[in-house]
Amino acid sequence: MNHHNEFSFSRTAMVCAAIAGAIFTSAPILAQQKPLVIEPNATGAAAVKAQSVISKPGSYVLNKNITNTSKNGQDSVAVTAPNVTIDLQGFVISATGSNTGAGINATGQSNVVIRNGIITGFDGPAIIGGNTSNISAIVATGNGSGITCGTGCLVSNNIIQGNTGFGMTFSGPSSGYLGNVLQGNSGKTVG
C-alpha cells in the first residue's frame, strides 16, 4: 500500500469516527420525548371549564376512553397552548350529559395536531381547532357539529357523520380538506 492510499484510508476512517461520535453525543437531543398521558380531572381543569387541560406545548396521548357527563357546558379536553399534538390512539371521547361543550377545544391555539380516535355525543363541536391545525383519522359522529377550524387548517381522512350542524366549518379560504367521508350531517357539509 502506498502512502497516498494510507492517507486516504486514514482520512476516511477519521471522518467516519467523527460522524459516529457526533451522532452518539447528540442522541439525547434527537431522542423523541415520551408523550404525556391525558387524564380527566387534570390540574386547572375547573378554572378552564374542562375535564382535562393541556397547558404546555408537547405530545399527548389518550390511554383510555373519556366520558363527559357535564351539565354545564364543560369540554372534555381544553388546549390552552400552541404546538400540541394529541393522539387519541383509537380511544373514544364521548358525552352523555345534556349541555356538554366540545370534545376537544383548542380555540385560539396554533399548530395543534389531533388524530386517531372517536369523538361522539357532544352538544358542541367534536373538535374546535385554532389556526394551522391538522386534524386526521377522527370519527366525529352524533355531535352538535363535526370539526370547526381556524385559518390554514388541514382536515383529512376523517369520518364526519350524523352531526346536527355543519360537518366542517373553516374561518377562512386558506384551510383545506382531503379524503373525508361526510354524510348525514344536518347542516351543510362544509361551511
Secondary structure, 3 states (H helix, E strand, C coil): CCHHHHHHHHHHHHHHHHHHHHHHHCHHHHCCCCCEEECCCCCCHHHHCEEEEECCCEEEEECCCEEECCCCCCEEEEECCCCEEEECCCCEEEECCCCCCCCEECCCCCCEEEEEEEEECCCCEEEEECCCCEEEEEEEECCCEEEEECCCCEEECCEEECCCCCCEEECCCCCEEECCEEECCCCCCEC
